[in-house]
């Protein structure tokens, strides 16, 4: 069990400062549809009975859910947490902060315009709240380290994730970081074949199953480059290729009107990484930002 979790257990009054270890229910809901039968039984029981979980032993949970103790352990591992006690703490924190969620992602015919507006805003807010629960600060720092250390960053993404890839490309360009992004997925694959050790792949796909992005990432990995992936939470083909795996909440179905909350969450991850990167060497970053702004505006830079 982590020291942070132990601190929360020993000092209940510090629950608010330990909120980053909450989100157990959100994590489970994010991967529910992908779980094997035995683990899914456990997960569904937890979702339906969150208040009971902090009070029952692992064997009792297994019996009540129709699963098994081994299934509970496997579920914890799949969630990326340290064990059943850690899961109990997370669920307890969810309950204590009156965890609830509304589904704002499904729009039906005949809705008034103001309801559509509120639904989109609420769904984006909900997605960002869940991002706070699934994003690991240590992995964010490791990603920034990888970007900082790489001699070149090759960025992949198509469709809505291509918009996110372009945003990362523009941000890195503005602070003088060597990088490339081509919206043509075939050119992404071609570029990946020319990478080398010491370089970095940053692959973005909400589904984690976009064939062109998976292919480019696999080629980049075979070329010797290190790989960062940004996908929906859970096990996907793309995330399995990642040396560093970043996640956004599985807040939208894969078949949807358009990438909305997922795109906002992905862009927020990019903003976080960029901000950490900038503040590591603020003077240098500001100089680059000022020079690029002056150049675009047609002004002469003042050093």
N, C-alpha and C positions, 0 to 999 in steps of 0.2 A: 504494500500500500504506500502511495506517495506521501511525503512529508506534509504536503498541502492538505491531503485528505485527513491525515491524522490530526492536524491542527484544527480542522473543522469539527472533528469528532470530540476532541478534548475541550474545545471552547465553542459551544453552541452559539454564543453571542457574536461570533465572527462569521456567521453564515453569509452575510451580505458581501463580505470580502472574498468569499470563496465561490462566488457564483459561476466562475469559469469551470467548476467541476460538476455543475448541474447539466441539464439537457439530456438525461437518460432516456426520457420518453421520446424526445425529438430524434435522437440517434436511432432508437428502435424503429420508429415509424419510417425513417428514411430507408431502411433496408428490409422492411417487413416482407415485401413482395418477392424478394430474392432469397429468402431463407428456406433451408430444407424443412421438411415437415415437422420433425421433432423440435427444432429450434423455434419454428413458427408458432407452435402450440404454447411454448413458454412465453414468447414475445407477446402474443395476443392476450394471454392471461395478465401479463404485467400492464399492458395498455388499459385493459378493462378494470384492473384492481390495483392501481398505483399506491393507494393508502395502506394496503396490506403488506406490500413488499418489504418495507423496513422492519417489519415485525416478525417475519417468518424465515426459517432456516432454508438452506438450499434444497434439502431433501423434501421439505414440505412444499416448496414451490414446484418441484418436479412432480410430486404426487398430485397436487391440486390442478396443475396445468395439463396433466396427461403426457408430460415429457419425461425427461430424465435429468439426473444431476449432471451427467456428462454433457447433455444438451445445453444446460445453463452455462457451464464452463465454456463450451464452444461459442455460445452467443456472446459472452463477455469478451472473448478473444476477437471475435468478428467485429465487435464494436470498438475495439482498440483500447479497452479499459483493463484495469489490473486484476479484476476478479469480482466475485459476487458481492463482497463487502463494499467495494467501490461502486458497484451498480446500485446497491441499497442506498448509499449516501446520495448519489445523483437523483434517484427517484424521490428520496425524502426531501431534497432541496426543491425539486419540481413541485411536490405537493405543498410545501411550505410557502411557496410564492404563488399559490393558487393557479397552478398551470392549467391553461386551457388554450384552445386554438379554434379559429373559425376558418372555413374554407371560402376564400375570396377568389379562387382561381377559375371557377366555373361560371361563365356568363351564359345566360339563357335569353332566347328571343323576347322582345317586348320590354326589356329593362329600361327605365328612364335614364337619360344621359347622366344625371347627377349620381345615380346609383352606380353606373359603370365607372365614373370618375372615382368615387369613393372606393369601389372594389379594387381597382388597379392600385391606388395609393396604399390601401390597407394590405394588399397582397405583397407589395414591395416592402412595406414596413415589417411584415411578418417574416419575409425571406431574410432580411437583414438581421432581425432578432435571432433567427435560427442560425445564421452564419456565425454569430458570436459564440454559439454553443458548439459548432462543429469544427471551427478553425483552431488549429493548434499553434500557439505563439512560437513554440520551439521550431516547428517546421517552417514558419514564416521566416524566422531568422536564418535557418539553414538554407532556405531558398535565396535569400539576399546574399549570403556568403557565396553560394554557387554562382550567382550572377556576377558578383564582384570579382571573383577569382577567374571566371571564364575569359578566354581571349576573344570569344565571339559567341553571341547568343542567336540561335536559329529558332524562329517562332512559327508554330503551326496552328492552324485553326481555319475552319470554313463555316459559311453561313453566319448565324448569329455569333458563334464563337470566333469567327473571323473578325468581327467587329471588335471583340475584346482583344484578339491578337494584334490588330492594327493599333489599338490604344496603347498596348504595352510597347510595341515597336516605336511609336511616336514619342513616348515618354523616355525610353532609353536613348533614342537618338538625341533628344534635347539636352541630355546631360553628358553626351559624348561617349556613350557605351556602344562599342561595335556590335551591331546586330543586323538581322535581315528578316523580312517578311514578304512573301509573295502571295497574293490572293488566289493564284492558280494552284490548285492542290497537286497537280502533276509537277509543277516547279518546286513545290515544297518537298516532294519525294526526291526529285533530282538533287536539290540542295543538300538533303540529308545524306546522300551517297558520297558527298564530298567533304563531310566533316571529319574531325580528327580528335584524338585525346586532348583534353584541355579546353575543349569547346563544350557548349551547353545547348541542349534541346529544351524548349519550353513549349509543351503541347497542351492545347486547350480544346476540350470537347465536353459539353454538359452530359451527354449520354455516356461518354467514355467508349462509344462503339462506332464512331464515324470512321469508315473504312480507310479513307485517304489519310486521315490524321494518324490512325494506328499504323498504317504502312510507312508513312514518313518517319514516325517515331521509332519504329522497329529498325528502319535503315540507319537512322542516326545513331541508335544504340550499337548496332553492328559496326558502325564506323569508329566507335570508341568514345563517342561523346557521352557526357553525363545527361541524365534525363529528369526534368521536372514535369509532372502532369497536374492538370487542374480539371477535375471532373466532379460529377455529383457524388455524394457520399455513398459508399458501398463498393463492392468488388466489381470492377469493369475490366475489359480487355486492355484499355489504355492505361489505367492506373497500375495494372500489374507490370507494366514496362517501366514505371517510374522508379528512379533512385530516391526521389523525394516526391511524396504524394500529397497534393493539396486538394481540399474538398470544399464544395459549396453544398448547401442543403438540397436534398431531392425534393424541392418545393413545388415542382411542376411535373405533370405527366409527360412522357416522351412525345406523345401525340397531343399537340396543344395549339391554340389559336396563334401563338407566337411566343418566342422566348422573351419573357418579361421579367419576372422576379429573378429567374436564373441568370439572365444577362446582367441585371443590376448587381447581383451578388458576385458574379465573376469580375465585373468592373471594380467593385469595392475591394476585392482581393488584390487586384493590380494596383489600386490606389495605395493600399497598405504597404505592399512590397516597395513601391516607388518611394513612398514617404520615408520608410526606414532607410532605403538606399541613399536618398538625398541627405538625410540628417547625419549620416556617417561622415560625410565630408561636405559640409554645408557650403563652405566658401567656394570650393571647386564647382559644386553643382550650381550655385547661384551665378557664378561667372559664365558657365555654359548656357544657362537659361537666359541670362541677359544678352549674351552674344547672339544666340539664335533668334531672340525676339527682335533685336536691333536689325539683324540681317533680313528677317522677313518683312519688317516695317520699312526697310530701306534706309535705316539710320546708321551713322558711324558709331561703332562701339567706343566707349571711354574706359580705358584701363587705369 
